[in-house]
Protein backbone atom coordinates (compact mmCIF):
# COMPACT_ATOMS: atom_id res chain seq x y z
CA UNK A 1 0.00 0.00 0.00
CA UNK A 2 2.78 2.33 0.91
CA UNK A 3 4.45 1.57 -2.39
CA UNK A 4 1.31 2.61 -4.29
CA UNK A 5 1.06 5.83 -2.25
CA UNK A 6 4.67 6.62 -3.03
CA UNK A 7 4.01 5.87 -6.67
CA UNK A 8 0.98 8.20 -6.62
CA UNK A 9 3.06 10.97 -5.11
CA UNK A 10 5.80 10.27 -7.62
CA UNK A 11 3.35 10.47 -10.53
CA UNK A 12 1.48 13.53 -9.21
CA UNK A 13 4.54 15.79 -9.23
CA UNK A 14 5.18 15.69 -12.99
CA UNK A 15 1.44 15.90 -13.65
CA UNK A 16 1.18 18.95 -11.42
CA UNK A 17 4.17 20.44 -13.21
CA UNK A 18 2.49 19.86 -16.54
CA UNK A 19 -0.65 21.58 -15.28
CA UNK A 20 1.42 24.53 -14.10
CA UNK A 21 3.19 24.74 -17.46
CA UNK A 22 -0.13 24.55 -19.33
CA UNK A 23 -1.54 27.28 -17.09
CA UNK A 24 1.49 29.49 -17.67
CA UNK A 25 1.32 28.95 -21.42
CA UNK A 26 -2.40 29.76 -21.44
CA UNK A 27 -1.78 32.88 -19.37
CA UNK A 28 1.04 33.97 -21.70
CA UNK A 29 -1.21 33.36 -24.72
CA UNK A 30 -4.03 35.38 -23.17
CA UNK A 31 -1.65 38.24 -22.35
CA UNK A 32 -0.28 38.13 -25.89
CA UNK A 33 -3.76 38.16 -27.41
CA UNK A 34 -4.93 41.01 -25.15
CA UNK A 35 -1.81 43.04 -25.94
CA UNK A 36 -2.16 42.29 -29.64
CA UNK A 37 -5.81 43.39 -29.53
CA UNK A 38 -4.85 46.53 -27.61
CA UNK A 39 -2.11 47.37 -30.12
CA UNK A 40 -4.51 46.75 -32.99
CA UNK A 41 -7.14 49.02 -31.41
CA UNK A 42 -4.50 51.71 -30.90
CA UNK A 43 -3.49 51.43 -34.55
CA UNK A 44 -7.12 51.58 -35.69
CA UNK A 45 -7.73 54.60 -33.45
CA UNK A 46 -4.62 56.32 -34.82
CA UNK A 47 -5.71 55.67 -38.40
CA UNK A 48 -9.22 56.92 -37.64
CA UNK A 49 -7.85 60.15 -36.17
CA UNK A 50 -5.54 60.53 -39.13
CA UNK A 51 -8.44 60.17 -41.56
CA UNK A 52 -10.48 62.78 -39.64
CA UNK A 53 -7.48 65.11 -39.65
CA UNK A 54 -7.05 64.75 -43.40
CA UNK A 55 -10.76 65.32 -43.98
CA UNK A 56 -10.59 68.47 -41.87
CA UNK A 57 -7.58 69.75 -43.80
CA UNK A 58 -9.43 69.05 -47.04
CA UNK A 59 -12.31 71.24 -45.83
CA UNK A 60 -9.92 74.06 -44.85
CA UNK A 61 -8.22 73.81 -48.24
CA UNK A 62 -11.56 73.97 -50.05
CA UNK A 63 -12.66 77.08 -48.13
CA UNK A 64 -9.37 78.85 -48.85
CA UNK A 65 -9.52 77.94 -52.54
CA UNK A 66 -13.09 79.23 -52.79
CA UNK A 67 -12.51 82.55 -51.00
CA UNK A 68 -8.84 83.50 -51.42
CA UNK A 69 -7.78 86.40 -53.62
CA UNK A 70 -4.19 86.68 -54.80
CA UNK A 71 -2.58 83.53 -53.36
CA UNK A 72 -0.55 80.94 -55.25
CA UNK A 73 -1.31 77.22 -55.01
CA UNK A 74 1.75 76.79 -52.80
CA UNK A 75 0.60 79.56 -50.46
CA UNK A 76 -2.87 78.00 -50.28
CA UNK A 77 -1.26 74.73 -49.18
CA UNK A 78 0.88 76.50 -46.57
CA UNK A 79 -2.14 78.38 -45.25
CA UNK A 80 -4.06 75.14 -44.94
CA UNK A 81 -1.31 73.69 -42.76
CA UNK A 82 -0.93 76.73 -40.52
CA UNK A 83 -4.69 77.16 -39.98
CA UNK A 84 -5.01 73.47 -39.14
CA UNK A 85 -2.08 73.73 -36.72
CA UNK A 86 -3.36 76.90 -35.00
CA UNK A 87 -6.83 75.40 -34.55
CA UNK A 88 -5.32 72.36 -32.84
CA UNK A 89 -3.13 74.54 -30.66
CA UNK A 90 -5.98 76.72 -29.37
CA UNK A 91 -8.85 74.27 -29.80
CA UNK A 92 -10.64 76.41 -32.41
CA UNK A 93 -13.17 75.07 -34.85
CA UNK A 94 -11.40 75.65 -38.21
CA UNK A 95 -14.62 77.08 -39.65
CA UNK A 96 -14.64 79.64 -36.86
CA UNK A 97 -11.09 80.83 -37.55
CA UNK A 98 -11.80 80.86 -41.28
CA UNK A 99 -14.94 82.93 -40.67
CA UNK A 100 -12.82 85.49 -38.82
CA UNK A 101 -10.37 85.71 -41.72
CA UNK A 102 -13.21 86.13 -44.20
CA UNK A 103 -14.74 88.85 -42.00
CA UNK A 104 -11.44 90.64 -41.47
CA UNK A 105 -9.89 90.59 -44.93
CA UNK A 106 -12.20 88.65 -47.29
CA UNK A 107 -9.14 86.38 -47.69
CA UNK A 108 -7.50 89.06 -49.83
CA UNK A 109 -3.71 89.07 -49.96
CA UNK A 110 -1.93 92.27 -48.81
CA UNK A 111 -5.16 93.70 -47.36
CA UNK A 112 -4.63 96.99 -45.45
CA UNK A 113 -7.50 98.73 -43.65
CA UNK A 114 -8.01 102.53 -43.49
CA UNK A 115 -6.96 102.30 -39.82
CA UNK A 116 -3.66 100.60 -40.68
CA UNK A 117 -4.51 96.98 -39.80
CA UNK A 118 -2.76 94.55 -42.14
CA UNK A 119 -2.93 91.04 -43.45
CA UNK A 120 -5.45 88.22 -43.35
CA UNK A 121 -6.43 88.80 -39.72
CA UNK A 122 -6.01 92.59 -39.87
CA UNK A 123 -3.44 93.22 -37.17
CA UNK A 124 -2.15 96.70 -36.37
CA UNK A 125 1.63 97.17 -36.19
CA UNK A 126 1.48 98.20 -32.51
CA UNK A 127 -0.22 94.90 -31.63
CA UNK A 128 1.81 92.86 -34.10
CA UNK A 129 5.15 93.88 -32.60
CA UNK A 130 4.38 92.18 -29.28
CA UNK A 131 2.76 89.15 -30.90
CA UNK A 132 5.72 88.56 -33.23
CA UNK A 133 8.04 88.00 -30.27
CA UNK A 134 5.57 85.56 -28.71
CA UNK A 135 5.43 83.37 -31.82
CA UNK A 136 9.21 83.56 -32.23
CA UNK A 137 9.64 85.64 -35.39
CA UNK A 138 11.67 88.76 -36.05
CA UNK A 139 9.58 91.93 -36.26
CA UNK A 140 9.90 93.77 -39.56
CA UNK A 141 6.76 95.92 -39.51
CA UNK A 142 4.58 95.44 -42.60
CA UNK A 143 6.82 92.69 -43.97
CA UNK A 144 5.96 90.53 -40.97
CA UNK A 145 2.27 91.39 -40.95
CA UNK A 146 1.95 90.73 -44.69
CA UNK A 147 3.43 87.25 -44.33
CA UNK A 148 0.20 85.15 -44.38
CA UNK A 149 1.41 82.36 -42.09
CA UNK A 150 2.80 84.75 -39.47
CA UNK A 151 -0.34 86.88 -39.65
CA UNK A 152 -2.58 83.89 -38.95
CA UNK A 153 -0.34 82.77 -36.10
CA UNK A 154 -0.39 86.23 -34.55
CA UNK A 155 -4.13 86.66 -35.02
CA UNK A 156 -4.87 83.23 -33.53
CA UNK A 157 -2.70 83.97 -30.50
CA UNK A 158 -4.18 87.45 -30.05
CA UNK A 159 -7.73 86.07 -30.03
CA UNK A 160 -6.74 83.35 -27.56
CA UNK A 161 -5.21 85.90 -25.20
CA UNK A 162 -8.39 87.98 -25.37
CA UNK A 163 -10.52 84.92 -24.62
CA UNK A 164 -8.39 84.23 -21.55
CA UNK A 165 -8.61 87.88 -20.48
CA UNK A 166 -12.37 88.35 -20.93
CA UNK A 167 -13.29 84.71 -20.21
CA UNK A 168 -15.92 85.05 -22.93
CA UNK A 169 -15.57 84.34 -26.66
CA UNK A 170 -18.09 86.99 -27.71
CA UNK A 171 -16.42 89.73 -25.68
CA UNK A 172 -13.06 88.59 -27.02
CA UNK A 173 -14.34 88.92 -30.59
CA UNK A 174 -15.68 92.41 -29.89
CA UNK A 175 -12.34 93.34 -28.36
CA UNK A 176 -10.45 91.93 -31.35
CA UNK A 177 -12.32 94.40 -33.55
CA UNK A 178 -12.96 97.33 -31.22
CA UNK A 179 -9.71 97.22 -29.26
CA UNK A 180 -9.02 95.97 -25.76
CA UNK A 181 -9.01 99.39 -24.07
CA UNK A 182 -12.28 100.53 -25.65
CA UNK A 183 -13.95 97.21 -24.82
CA UNK A 184 -12.81 97.31 -21.20
CA UNK A 185 -14.09 100.88 -20.87
CA UNK A 186 -17.55 99.94 -22.16
CA UNK A 187 -17.72 96.97 -19.79
CA UNK A 188 -16.61 99.14 -16.86
CA UNK A 189 -19.26 101.78 -17.68
CA UNK A 190 -21.84 99.03 -18.20
CA UNK A 191 -22.42 100.20 -21.77
CA UNK A 192 -23.70 97.76 -24.45
CA UNK A 193 -20.99 96.31 -26.64
CA UNK A 194 -21.30 96.81 -30.42
CA UNK A 195 -22.58 93.72 -32.17
CA UNK A 196 -22.03 94.40 -35.87
CA UNK A 197 -18.63 92.70 -36.09
CA UNK A 198 -19.65 89.82 -33.84
CA UNK A 199 -22.82 89.24 -35.85
CA UNK A 200 -20.88 89.28 -39.13
CA UNK A 201 -18.38 86.70 -37.85
CA UNK A 202 -21.21 84.47 -36.64
CA UNK A 203 -23.08 84.78 -39.95
CA UNK A 204 -19.95 83.78 -41.83
CA UNK A 205 -19.38 80.93 -39.38
CA UNK A 206 -22.87 79.54 -39.91
CA UNK A 207 -22.51 79.98 -43.66
CA UNK A 208 -19.26 78.00 -43.73
CA UNK A 209 -20.61 75.24 -41.52
CA UNK A 210 -23.64 74.85 -43.77
CA UNK A 211 -21.76 75.11 -47.07
CA UNK A 212 -18.94 72.74 -46.13
CA UNK A 213 -20.76 70.29 -43.88
CA UNK A 214 -19.92 66.61 -44.36
URCOR-V906848 format. One record per residue. N is the residue number from 0. SS is DSSP state (h for helix, s for strand, l for the rest). PSI is psi in radians with two decimals (none if undefined). NEAR is the number of other C-alpha atoms within 10 Angstrom. Layout:
n/ss/psi/near
N/SS/PSI/NEAR
N/SS/PSI/NEAR
This chain:
n/ss/psi/near
0/l/-0.77/6
1/h/-0.66/7
2/h/-0.72/8
3/h/-0.68/9
4/h/-0.76/10
5/h/-0.68/11
6/h/-0.71/11
7/h/-0.76/11
8/h/-0.72/12
9/h/-0.72/11
10/h/-0.57/11
11/h/-0.52/12
12/h/-0.91/11
13/h/-0.59/11
14/h/-0.78/12
15/h/-0.68/11
16/h/-0.70/11
17/h/-0.77/12
18/h/-0.73/12
19/h/-0.77/12
20/h/-0.74/12
21/h/-0.77/12
22/h/-0.77/12
23/h/-0.71/12
24/h/-0.73/12
25/h/-0.76/12
26/h/-0.75/12
27/h/-0.70/12
28/h/-0.75/12
29/h/-0.78/12
30/h/-0.75/12
31/h/-0.78/12
32/h/-0.71/12
33/h/-0.79/12
34/h/-0.74/12
35/h/-0.71/12
36/h/-0.73/12
37/h/-0.77/12
38/h/-0.69/12
39/h/-0.75/12
40/h/-0.67/12
41/h/-0.75/12
42/h/-0.75/12
43/h/-0.75/12
44/h/-0.71/12
45/h/-0.79/12
46/h/-0.66/12
47/h/-0.78/12
48/h/-0.66/12
49/h/-0.72/12
50/h/-0.77/12
51/h/-0.68/12
52/h/-0.75/13
53/h/-0.67/13
54/h/-0.69/13
55/h/-0.74/18
56/h/-0.64/19
57/h/-0.68/13
58/h/-0.79/19
59/h/-0.81/23
60/h/-0.75/19
61/h/-0.74/14
62/h/-0.83/20
63/h/-0.80/20
64/h/-0.65/17
65/h/-0.51/10
66/h/-0.37/12
67/l/2.61/17
68/s/1.98/15
69/l/0.18/11
70/l/2.55/17
71/l/2.92/11
72/h/-0.68/10
73/h/-0.76/9
74/h/-0.62/13
75/h/-0.75/18
76/h/-0.74/16
77/h/-0.70/15
78/h/-0.68/20
79/h/-0.78/23
80/h/-0.78/15
81/h/-0.66/16
82/h/-0.73/23
83/h/-0.78/21
84/h/-0.77/16
85/h/-0.63/20
86/h/-0.65/18
87/h/-0.75/12
88/h/-0.75/11
89/h/0.13/12
90/l/0.75/10
91/l/2.57/17
92/l/2.16/15
93/h/-0.64/23
94/h/-0.52/22
95/h/-0.84/18
96/h/-0.69/22
97/h/-0.63/27
98/h/-0.59/24
99/h/-0.75/26
100/h/-0.75/22
101/h/-0.72/22
102/h/-0.73/21
103/h/-0.82/23
104/h/0.01/21
105/l/0.43/17
106/l/0.57/26
107/s/2.24/17
108/l/2.48/17
109/l/0.47/19
110/l/2.29/18
111/s/2.24/19
112/l/2.85/14
113/l/-0.41/6
114/l/0.07/8
115/l/0.09/14
116/l/2.47/21
117/s/2.70/27
118/l/-3.07/30
119/l/-0.67/30
120/l/0.28/28
121/l/1.27/27
122/s/2.32/27
123/l/2.59/18
124/h/-0.68/19
125/h/-0.68/11
126/h/-0.71/13
127/h/-0.61/25
128/h/-0.84/19
129/h/-0.68/13
130/h/-0.61/21
131/h/-0.78/22
132/h/-0.62/12
133/h/-0.52/12
134/h/0.01/12
135/l/0.60/9
136/l/2.67/12
137/l/2.42/10
138/l/2.11/16
139/l/0.74/13
140/l/-2.23/15
141/h/-0.56/18
142/h/-0.68/11
143/h/-0.78/21
144/h/-0.51/29
145/l/-0.01/21
146/l/1.92/15
147/h/-0.78/22
148/h/-0.79/20
149/h/-0.70/23
150/h/-0.75/22
151/h/-0.70/24
152/h/-0.75/20
153/h/-0.77/26
154/h/-0.71/26
155/h/-0.76/20
156/h/-0.76/19
157/h/-0.80/18
158/h/-0.75/18
159/h/-0.74/18
160/h/-0.65/13
161/h/-0.65/19
162/h/-0.75/18
163/h/-0.66/11
164/h/-0.82/13
165/h/-0.22/16
166/l/0.60/12
167/l/2.15/11
168/h/-0.71/16
169/h/-0.76/16
170/h/-0.62/21
171/h/-0.71/24
172/h/-0.74/22
173/h/-0.76/21
174/h/-0.64/23
175/h/-0.67/21
176/h/-0.77/16
177/h/-0.52/14
178/l/2.49/12
179/h/-0.78/16
180/h/-0.81/9
181/h/-0.65/13
182/h/-0.78/22
183/h/-0.69/15
184/h/-0.77/11
185/h/-0.70/13
186/h/-0.73/12
187/h/-0.66/9
188/l/0.07/9
189/l/0.63/9
190/l/2.60/10
191/l/2.44/9
192/l/2.49/17
193/l/2.50/15
194/l/-0.12/13
195/h/-0.81/11
196/h/-0.82/18
197/h/-0.81/21
198/h/-0.66/14
199/h/-0.74/16
200/h/-0.79/22
201/h/-0.63/17
202/h/-0.76/14
203/h/-0.64/19
204/h/-0.84/22
205/h/-0.66/14
206/h/-0.79/14
207/h/-0.75/18
208/h/-0.70/15
209/h/-0.78/10
210/h/-0.61/10
211/l/0.46/12
212/l/2.71/8
213/l/none/8
